[in-house]
Amino acid sequence: MFDNLVLIAIVVTVMWLASFGFYLYTSRQHRTLQQEVNALKRRLNVDDGDDKR
């Protein structure tokens, strides 16, 4: 009976670690994407200013 309990505990632990790793990966991707969006917004603002002159 305890053999199954150990196996279940290992599976749950691996799932938690995988979920945490996925969270870290996606949060890093989100940060990078946000920086790229901000850079594009700055470029568009600069381009708009040049067209008005």
PQR file of N, CA, C, O and H, with PARSE charges and radii, in Angstrom:
ATOM      1  N   MET A   1       0.823  -1.199   0.000 -0.4000 1.5000
ATOM      2  CA  MET A   1       0.000   0.000   0.000 -0.0000 2.0000
ATOM      3  C   MET A   1       0.866   1.261   0.000  0.5500 1.7000
ATOM      4  O   MET A   1       0.564   2.218  -0.713 -0.5500 1.4000
ATOM      5  N   PHE A   2       1.923   1.268   0.784 -0.4000 1.5000
ATOM      6  CA  PHE A   2       2.767   2.444   0.864 -0.0000 2.0000
ATOM      7  C   PHE A   2       3.589   2.651  -0.396  0.5500 1.7000
ATOM      8  O   PHE A   2       4.044   3.764  -0.658 -0.5500 1.4000
ATOM      9  H   PHE A   2       2.168   0.490   1.364  0.4000 1.0000
ATOM     10  N   ASP A   3       3.785   1.609  -1.172 -0.4000 1.5000
ATOM     11  CA  ASP A   3       4.504   1.749  -2.438 -0.0000 2.0000
ATOM     12  C   ASP A   3       3.736   2.671  -3.376  0.5500 1.7000
ATOM     13  O   ASP A   3       4.332   3.522  -4.036 -0.5500 1.4000
ATOM     14  H   ASP A   3       3.416   0.705  -0.959  0.4000 1.0000
ATOM     15  N   ASN A   4       2.433   2.509  -3.440 -0.4000 1.5000
ATOM     16  CA  ASN A   4       1.606   3.378  -4.277 -0.0000 2.0000
ATOM     17  C   ASN A   4       1.609   4.807  -3.754  0.5500 1.7000
ATOM     18  O   ASN A   4       1.588   5.760  -4.533 -0.5500 1.4000
ATOM     19  H   ASN A   4       1.949   1.817  -2.904  0.4000 1.0000
ATOM     20  N   LEU A   5       1.637   4.952  -2.437 -0.4000 1.5000
ATOM     21  CA  LEU A   5       1.649   6.284  -1.841 -0.0000 2.0000
ATOM     22  C   LEU A   5       2.931   7.024  -2.184  0.5500 1.7000
ATOM     23  O   LEU A   5       2.893   8.221  -2.467 -0.5500 1.4000
ATOM     24  H   LEU A   5       1.654   4.178  -1.804  0.4000 1.0000
ATOM     25  N   VAL A   6       4.048   6.346  -2.164 -0.4000 1.5000
ATOM     26  CA  VAL A   6       5.330   6.948  -2.520 -0.0000 2.0000
ATOM     27  C   VAL A   6       5.314   7.347  -3.991  0.5500 1.7000
ATOM     28  O   VAL A   6       5.771   8.432  -4.350 -0.5500 1.4000
ATOM     29  H   VAL A   6       4.079   5.373  -1.933  0.4000 1.0000
ATOM     30  N   LEU A   7       4.797   6.484  -4.823 -0.4000 1.5000
ATOM     31  CA  LEU A   7       4.716   6.784  -6.251 -0.0000 2.0000
ATOM     32  C   LEU A   7       3.837   8.004  -6.510  0.5500 1.7000
ATOM     33  O   LEU A   7       4.185   8.864  -7.319 -0.5500 1.4000
ATOM     34  H   LEU A   7       4.425   5.603  -4.531  0.4000 1.0000
ATOM     35  N   ILE A   8       2.719   8.076  -5.835 -0.4000 1.5000
ATOM     36  CA  ILE A   8       1.822   9.228  -5.991 -0.0000 2.0000
ATOM     37  C   ILE A   8       2.516  10.499  -5.511  0.5500 1.7000
ATOM     38  O   ILE A   8       2.396  11.539  -6.159 -0.5500 1.4000
ATOM     39  H   ILE A   8       2.437   7.377  -5.178  0.4000 1.0000
ATOM     40  N   ALA A   9       3.229  10.442  -4.406 -0.4000 1.5000
ATOM     41  CA  ALA A   9       3.955  11.609  -3.889 -0.0000 2.0000
ATOM     42  C   ALA A   9       5.017  12.060  -4.879  0.5500 1.7000
ATOM     43  O   ALA A   9       5.213  13.260  -5.071 -0.5500 1.4000
ATOM     44  H   ALA A   9       3.327   9.597  -3.880  0.4000 1.0000
ATOM     45  N   ILE A  10       5.704  11.118  -5.506 -0.4000 1.5000
ATOM     46  CA  ILE A  10       6.723  11.468  -6.497 -0.0000 2.0000
ATOM     47  C   ILE A  10       6.076  12.125  -7.709  0.5500 1.7000
ATOM     48  O   ILE A  10       6.578  13.129  -8.214 -0.5500 1.4000
ATOM     49  H   ILE A  10       5.545  10.143  -5.349  0.4000 1.0000
ATOM     50  N   VAL A  11       4.975  11.570  -8.175 -0.4000 1.5000
ATOM     51  CA  VAL A  11       4.284  12.135  -9.337 -0.0000 2.0000
ATOM     52  C   VAL A  11       3.783  13.539  -9.036  0.5500 1.7000
ATOM     53  O   VAL A  11       3.921  14.435  -9.869 -0.5500 1.4000
ATOM     54  H   VAL A  11       4.567  10.754  -7.766  0.4000 1.0000
ATOM     55  N   VAL A  12       3.206  13.742  -7.866 -0.4000 1.5000
ATOM     56  CA  VAL A  12       2.709  15.072  -7.491 -0.0000 2.0000
ATOM     57  C   VAL A  12       3.862  16.060  -7.396  0.5500 1.7000
ATOM     58  O   VAL A  12       3.739  17.195  -7.856 -0.5500 1.4000
ATOM     59  H   VAL A  12       3.094  13.014  -7.190  0.4000 1.0000
ATOM     60  N   THR A  13       4.970  15.652  -6.812 -0.4000 1.5000
ATOM     61  CA  THR A  13       6.136  16.533  -6.698 -0.0000 2.0000
ATOM     62  C   THR A  13       6.675  16.910  -8.072  0.5500 1.7000
ATOM     63  O   THR A  13       7.008  18.071  -8.312 -0.5500 1.4000
ATOM     64  H   THR A  13       5.070  14.730  -6.438  0.4000 1.0000
ATOM     65  N   VAL A  14       6.763  15.941  -8.968 -0.4000 1.5000
ATOM     66  CA  VAL A  14       7.255  16.221 -10.319 -0.0000 2.0000
ATOM     67  C   VAL A  14       6.301  17.175 -11.033  0.5500 1.7000
ATOM     68  O   VAL A  14       6.747  18.079 -11.739 -0.5500 1.4000
ATOM     69  H   VAL A  14       6.493  14.998  -8.773  0.4000 1.0000
ATOM     70  N   MET A  15       4.998  16.984 -10.858 -0.4000 1.5000
ATOM     71  CA  MET A  15       4.025  17.875 -11.496 -0.0000 2.0000
ATOM     72  C   MET A  15       4.150  19.301 -10.960  0.5500 1.7000
ATOM     73  O   MET A  15       4.073  20.260 -11.728 -0.5500 1.4000
ATOM     74  H   MET A  15       4.635  16.250 -10.285  0.4000 1.0000
ATOM     75  N   TRP A  16       4.342  19.446  -9.638 -0.4000 1.5000
ATOM     76  CA  TRP A  16       4.513  20.786  -9.066 -0.0000 2.0000
ATOM     77  C   TRP A  16       5.776  21.452  -9.603  0.5500 1.7000
ATOM     78  O   TRP A  16       5.767  22.638  -9.933 -0.5500 1.4000
ATOM     79  H   TRP A  16       4.404  18.667  -9.014  0.4000 1.0000
ATOM     80  N   LEU A  17       6.853  20.690  -9.687 -0.4000 1.5000
ATOM     81  CA  LEU A  17       8.101  21.246 -10.210 -0.0000 2.0000
ATOM     82  C   LEU A  17       7.953  21.636 -11.679  0.5500 1.7000
ATOM     83  O   LEU A  17       8.463  22.674 -12.100 -0.5500 1.4000
ATOM     84  H   LEU A  17       6.860  19.727  -9.418  0.4000 1.0000
ATOM     85  N   ALA A  18       7.267  20.817 -12.452 -0.4000 1.5000
ATOM     86  CA  ALA A  18       7.042  21.136 -13.861 -0.0000 2.0000
ATOM     87  C   ALA A  18       6.176  22.380 -14.001  0.5500 1.7000
ATOM     88  O   ALA A  18       6.434  23.223 -14.860 -0.5500 1.4000
ATOM     89  H   ALA A  18       6.853  19.973 -12.110  0.4000 1.0000
ATOM     90  N   SER A  19       5.162  22.500 -13.173 -0.4000 1.5000
ATOM     91  CA  SER A  19       4.290  23.681 -13.216 -0.0000 2.0000
ATOM     92  C   SER A  19       5.064  24.940 -12.852  0.5500 1.7000
ATOM     93  O   SER A  19       4.898  25.981 -13.488 -0.5500 1.4000
ATOM     94  H   SER A  19       4.952  21.815 -12.475  0.4000 1.0000
ATOM     95  N   PHE A  20       5.904  24.847 -11.837 -0.4000 1.5000
ATOM     96  CA  PHE A  20       6.700  26.000 -11.425 -0.0000 2.0000
ATOM     97  C   PHE A  20       7.696  26.379 -12.521  0.5500 1.7000
ATOM     98  O   PHE A  20       7.893  27.563 -12.796 -0.5500 1.4000
ATOM     99  H   PHE A  20       6.039  24.002 -11.321  0.4000 1.0000
ATOM    100  N   GLY A  21       8.317  25.391 -13.140 -0.4000 1.5000
ATOM    101  CA  GLY A  21       9.236  25.662 -14.243 -0.0000 2.0000
ATOM    102  C   GLY A  21       8.530  26.325 -15.413  0.5500 1.7000
ATOM    103  O   GLY A  21       9.061  27.257 -16.017 -0.5500 1.4000
ATOM    104  H   GLY A  21       8.156  24.429 -12.917  0.4000 1.0000
ATOM    105  N   PHE A  22       7.336  25.846 -15.733 -0.4000 1.5000
ATOM    106  CA  PHE A  22       6.557  26.440 -16.816 -0.0000 2.0000
ATOM    107  C   PHE A  22       6.185  27.885 -16.486  0.5500 1.7000
ATOM    108  O   PHE A  22       6.233  28.755 -17.355 -0.5500 1.4000
ATOM    109  H   PHE A  22       6.905  25.089 -15.242  0.4000 1.0000
ATOM    110  N   TYR A  23       5.815  28.138 -15.232 -0.4000 1.5000
ATOM    111  CA  TYR A  23       5.502  29.504 -14.802 -0.0000 2.0000
ATOM    112  C   TYR A  23       6.716  30.418 -14.971  0.5500 1.7000
ATOM    113  O   TYR A  23       6.588  31.530 -15.483 -0.5500 1.4000
ATOM    114  H   TYR A  23       5.776  27.431 -14.526  0.4000 1.0000
ATOM    115  N   LEU A  24       7.882  29.959 -14.548 -0.4000 1.5000
ATOM    116  CA  LEU A  24       9.092  30.779 -14.687 -0.0000 2.0000
ATOM    117  C   LEU A  24       9.403  31.053 -16.151  0.5500 1.7000
ATOM    118  O   LEU A  24       9.772  32.171 -16.512 -0.5500 1.4000
ATOM    119  H   LEU A  24       7.987  29.056 -14.132  0.4000 1.0000
ATOM    120  N   TYR A  25       9.255  30.040 -16.992 -0.4000 1.5000
ATOM    121  CA  TYR A  25       9.528  30.197 -18.423 -0.0000 2.0000
ATOM    122  C   TYR A  25       8.571  31.211 -19.053  0.5500 1.7000
ATOM    123  O   TYR A  25       9.003  32.105 -19.780 -0.5500 1.4000
ATOM    124  H   TYR A  25       8.956  29.132 -16.699  0.4000 1.0000
ATOM    125  N   THR A  26       7.283  31.073 -18.776 -0.4000 1.5000
ATOM    126  CA  THR A  26       6.313  31.981 -19.394 -0.0000 2.0000
ATOM    127  C   THR A  26       6.424  33.397 -18.833  0.5500 1.7000
ATOM    128  O   THR A  26       6.176  34.362 -19.557 -0.5500 1.4000
ATOM    129  H   THR A  26       6.932  30.347 -18.185  0.4000 1.0000
ATOM    130  N   SER A  27       6.788  33.540 -17.571 -0.4000 1.5000
ATOM    131  CA  SER A  27       6.941  34.892 -17.029 -0.0000 2.0000
ATOM    132  C   SER A  27       8.141  35.588 -17.665  0.5500 1.7000
ATOM    133  O   SER A  27       8.106  36.797 -17.894 -0.5500 1.4000
ATOM    134  H   SER A  27       6.989  32.756 -16.983  0.4000 1.0000
ATOM    135  N   ARG A  28       9.194  34.840 -17.950 -0.4000 1.5000
ATOM    136  CA  ARG A  28      10.348  35.422 -18.632 -0.0000 2.0000
ATOM    137  C   ARG A  28       9.981  35.811 -20.061  0.5500 1.7000
ATOM    138  O   ARG A  28      10.383  36.872 -20.541 -0.5500 1.4000
ATOM    139  H   ARG A  28       9.222  33.858 -17.764  0.4000 1.0000
ATOM    140  N   GLN A  29       9.230  34.966 -20.731 -0.4000 1.5000
ATOM    141  CA  GLN A  29       8.784  35.267 -22.086 -0.0000 2.0000
ATOM    142  C   GLN A  29       7.890  36.510 -22.091  0.5500 1.7000
ATOM    143  O   GLN A  29       7.990  37.346 -22.989 -0.5500 1.4000
ATOM    144  H   GLN A  29       8.904  34.105 -20.341  0.4000 1.0000
ATOM    145  N   HIS A  30       7.028  36.628 -21.098 -0.4000 1.5000
ATOM    146  CA  HIS A  30       6.143  37.786 -21.000 -0.0000 2.0000
ATOM    147  C   HIS A  30       6.954  39.067 -20.823  0.5500 1.7000
ATOM    148  O   HIS A  30       6.661  40.087 -21.447 -0.5500 1.4000
ATOM    149  H   HIS A  30       6.947  35.949 -20.368  0.4000 1.0000
ATOM    150  N   ARG A  31       7.964  39.008 -19.980 -0.4000 1.5000
ATOM    151  CA  ARG A  31       8.803  40.183 -19.735 -0.0000 2.0000
ATOM    152  C   ARG A  31       9.521  40.599 -21.020  0.5500 1.7000
ATOM    153  O   ARG A  31       9.588  41.787 -21.339 -0.5500 1.4000
ATOM    154  H   ARG A  31       8.203  38.180 -19.473  0.4000 1.0000
ATOM    155  N   THR A  32      10.051  39.633 -21.750 -0.4000 1.5000
ATOM    156  CA  THR A  32      10.748  39.917 -23.005 -0.0000 2.0000
ATOM    157  C   THR A  32       9.789  40.498 -24.038  0.5500 1.7000
ATOM    158  O   THR A  32      10.119  41.462 -24.729 -0.5500 1.4000
ATOM    159  H   THR A  32       9.997  38.668 -21.491  0.4000 1.0000
ATOM    160  N   LEU A  33       8.612  39.913 -24.137 -0.4000 1.5000
ATOM    161  CA  LEU A  33       7.611  40.399 -25.085 -0.0000 2.0000
ATOM    162  C   LEU A  33       7.171  41.819 -24.736  0.5500 1.7000
ATOM    163  O   LEU A  33       6.979  42.645 -25.629 -0.5500 1.4000
ATOM    164  H   LEU A  33       8.344  39.129 -23.576  0.4000 1.0000
ATOM    165  N   GLN A  34       7.012  42.107 -23.450 -0.4000 1.5000
ATOM    166  CA  GLN A  34       6.617  43.449 -23.021 -0.0000 2.0000
ATOM    167  C   GLN A  34       7.698  44.465 -23.382  0.5500 1.7000
ATOM    168  O   GLN A  34       7.380  45.581 -23.794 -0.5500 1.4000
ATOM    169  H   GLN A  34       7.168  41.436 -22.725  0.4000 1.0000
ATOM    170  N   GLN A  35       8.956  44.101 -23.234 -0.4000 1.5000
ATOM    171  CA  GLN A  35      10.041  45.006 -23.606 -0.0000 2.0000
ATOM    172  C   GLN A  35      10.037  45.269 -25.110  0.5500 1.7000
ATOM    173  O   GLN A  35      10.283  46.395 -25.542 -0.5500 1.4000
ATOM    174  H   GLN A  35       9.215  43.195 -22.899  0.4000 1.0000
ATOM    175  N   GLU A  36       9.763  44.244 -25.905 -0.4000 1.5000
ATOM    176  CA  GLU A  36       9.714  44.429 -27.355 -0.0000 2.0000
ATOM    177  C   GLU A  36       8.545  45.319 -27.760  0.5500 1.7000
ATOM    178  O   GLU A  36       8.684  46.153 -28.655 -0.5500 1.4000
ATOM    179  H   GLU A  36       9.563  43.329 -25.554  0.4000 1.0000
ATOM    180  N   VAL A  37       7.402  45.151 -27.116 -0.4000 1.5000
ATOM    181  CA  VAL A  37       6.239  45.995 -27.409 -0.0000 2.0000
ATOM    182  C   VAL A  37       6.549  47.447 -27.060  0.5500 1.7000
ATOM    183  O   VAL A  37       6.220  48.352 -27.827 -0.5500 1.4000
ATOM    184  H   VAL A  37       7.289  44.474 -26.389  0.4000 1.0000
ATOM    185  N   ASN A  38       7.171  47.673 -25.924 -0.4000 1.5000
ATOM    186  CA  ASN A  38       7.528  49.040 -25.530 -0.0000 2.0000
ATOM    187  C   ASN A  38       8.520  49.659 -26.511  0.5500 1.7000
ATOM    188  O   ASN A  38       8.423  50.843 -26.831 -0.5500 1.4000
ATOM    189  H   ASN A  38       7.438  46.938 -25.300  0.4000 1.0000
ATOM    190  N   ALA A  39       9.474  48.855 -26.989 -0.4000 1.5000
ATOM    191  CA  ALA A  39      10.441  49.365 -27.966 -0.0000 2.0000
ATOM    192  C   ALA A  39       9.729  49.727 -29.266  0.5500 1.7000
ATOM    193  O   ALA A  39      10.036  50.754 -29.871 -0.5500 1.4000
ATOM    194  H   ALA A  39       9.552  47.893 -26.729  0.4000 1.0000
ATOM    195  N   LEU A  40       8.790  48.906 -29.698 -0.4000 1.5000
ATOM    196  CA  LEU A  40       8.030  49.218 -30.909 -0.0000 2.0000
ATOM    197  C   LEU A  40       7.189  50.476 -30.737  0.5500 1.7000
ATOM    198  O   LEU A  40       7.087  51.288 -31.657 -0.5500 1.4000
ATOM    199  H   LEU A  40       8.541  48.072 -29.206  0.4000 1.0000
ATOM    200  N   LYS A  41       6.584  50.639 -29.560 -0.4000 1.5000
ATOM    201  CA  LYS A  41       5.800  51.850 -29.301 -0.0000 2.0000
ATOM    202  C   LYS A  41       6.687  53.087 -29.376  0.5500 1.7000
ATOM    203  O   LYS A  41       6.291  54.111 -29.933 -0.5500 1.4000
ATOM    204  H   LYS A  41       6.666  49.979 -28.813  0.4000 1.0000
ATOM    205  N   ARG A  42       7.895  52.988 -28.809 -0.4000 1.5000
ATOM    206  CA  ARG A  42       8.808  54.138 -28.872 -0.0000 2.0000
ATOM    207  C   ARG A  42       9.192  54.440 -30.321  0.5500 1.7000
ATOM    208  O   ARG A  42       9.249  55.605 -30.715 -0.5500 1.4000
ATOM    209  H   ARG A  42       8.217  52.157 -28.357  0.4000 1.0000
ATOM    210  N   ARG A  43       9.455  53.406 -31.108 -0.4000 1.5000
ATOM    211  CA  ARG A  43       9.804  53.612 -32.519 -0.0000 2.0000
ATOM    212  C   ARG A  43       8.645  54.240 -33.278  0.5500 1.7000
ATOM    213  O   ARG A  43       8.850  55.120 -34.114 -0.5500 1.4000
ATOM    214  H   ARG A  43       9.409  52.460 -30.787  0.4000 1.0000
ATOM    215  N   LEU A  44       7.431  53.791 -32.991 -0.4000 1.5000
ATOM    216  CA  LEU A  44       6.271  54.366 -33.672 -0.0000 2.0000
ATOM    217  C   LEU A  44       6.071  55.819 -33.279  0.5500 1.7000
ATOM    218  O   LEU A  44       5.712  56.641 -34.122 -0.5500 1.4000
ATOM    219  H   LEU A  44       7.265  53.077 -32.311  0.4000 1.0000
ATOM    220  N   ASN A  45       6.293  56.144 -32.028 -0.4000 1.5000
ATOM    221  CA  ASN A  45       6.159  57.531 -31.590 -0.0000 2.0000
ATOM    222  C   ASN A  45       7.200  58.419 -32.256  0.5500 1.7000
ATOM    223  O   ASN A  45       6.904  59.552 -32.634 -0.5500 1.4000
ATOM    224  H   ASN A  45       6.585  55.475 -31.344  0.4000 1.0000
ATOM    225  N   VAL A  46       8.405  57.910 -32.398 -0.4000 1.5000
ATOM    226  CA  VAL A  46       9.459  58.680 -33.064 -0.0000 2.0000
ATOM    227  C   VAL A  46       9.106  58.841 -34.532  0.5500 1.7000
ATOM    228  O   VAL A  46       9.263  59.932 -35.081 -0.5500 1.4000
ATOM    229  H   VAL A  46       8.645  56.989 -32.091  0.4000 1.0000
ATOM    230  N   ASP A  47       8.639  57.796 -35.174 -0.4000 1.5000
ATOM    231  CA  ASP A  47       8.268  57.876 -36.584 -0.0000 2.0000
ATOM    232  C   ASP A  47       7.115  58.838 -36.802  0.5500 1.7000
ATOM    233  O   ASP A  47       7.110  59.578 -37.786 -0.5500 1.4000
ATOM    234  H   ASP A  47       8.512  56.910 -34.728  0.4000 1.0000
ATOM    235  N   ASP A  48       6.130  58.844 -35.900 -0.4000 1.5000
ATOM    236  CA  ASP A  48       4.996  59.769 -36.028 -0.0000 2.0000
ATOM    237  C   ASP A  48       5.459  61.217 -35.906  0.5500 1.7000
ATOM    238  O   ASP A  48       4.957  62.092 -36.612 -0.5500 1.4000
ATOM    239  H   ASP A  48       6.133  58.243 -35.101  0.4000 1.0000
ATOM    240  N   GLY A  49       6.405  61.470 -35.023 -0.4000 1.5000
ATOM    241  CA  GLY A  49       6.921  62.816 -34.864 -0.0000 2.0000
ATOM    242  C   GLY A  49       7.650  63.309 -36.088  0.5500 1.7000
ATOM    243  O   GLY A  49       7.602  64.502 -36.387 -0.5500 1.4000
ATOM    244  H   GLY A  49       6.813  60.759 -34.449  0.4000 1.0000
ATOM    245  N   ASP A  50       8.327  62.426 -36.811 -0.4000 1.5000
ATOM    246  CA  ASP A  50       9.059  62.809 -38.016 -0.0000 2.0000
ATOM    247  C   ASP A  50       8.102  63.124 -39.162  0.5500 1.7000
ATOM    248  O   ASP A  50       8.400  63.999 -39.975 -0.5500 1.4000
ATOM    249  H   ASP A  50       8.365  61.457 -36.568  0.4000 1.0000
ATOM    250  N   ASP A  51       6.964  62.440 -39.251 -0.4000 1.5000
ATOM    251  CA  ASP A  51       6.021  62.638 -40.342 -0.0000 2.0000
ATOM    252  C   ASP A  51       5.274  63.973 -40.242  0.5500 1.7000
ATOM    253  O   ASP A  51       4.848  64.519 -41.260 -0.5500 1.4000
ATOM    254  H   ASP A  51       6.722  61.729 -38.591  0.4000 1.0000
ATOM    255  N   LYS A  52       5.116  64.491 -39.047 -0.4000 1.5000
ATOM    256  CA  LYS A  52       4.332  65.707 -38.849 -0.0000 2.0000
ATOM    257  C   LYS A  52       5.098  66.954 -39.265  0.5500 1.7000
ATOM    258  O   LYS A  52       4.476  67.996 -39.471 -0.5500 1.4000
ATOM    259  H   LYS A  52       5.463  64.048 -38.220  0.4000 1.0000
ATOM    260  N   ARG A  53       6.394  66.898 -39.395 -0.4000 1.5000
ATOM    261  CA  ARG A  53       7.190  68.084 -39.708 -0.0000 2.0000
ATOM    262  C   ARG A  53       7.122  68.424 -41.128  0.5500 1.7000
ATOM    263  O   ARG A  53       7.737  69.399 -41.560 -0.5500 1.4000
ATOM    264  H   ARG A  53       6.899  66.051 -39.228  0.4000 1.0000
TER
END
